[in-house]
């Protein structure tokens, strides 16, 4: 027996990934503004983008885990 998810199953994980990325960007911008107030806005933007790019593999994996957990908790009949 083959246990695979149907094509397009992880489409919802894309929305979870977007929320996690937005949260990380928000936290990193606040962090950089607080600890480096003399940096220009462009520097803060670049710094927060670098922090986000470092977190992309973690976001990718955990967005799928959160999506599977949410799906299994909502649809328990499977």
Buried (B, 14 or more C-beta within 10 A) or exposed (E): EEEEEEEEEBEBBEEBBEEBBEEBBEEBBEBBEEEEEEBEEEEBBEBBEEBBEEBEEEBEEBBBEBBBEEBEEEEEEE
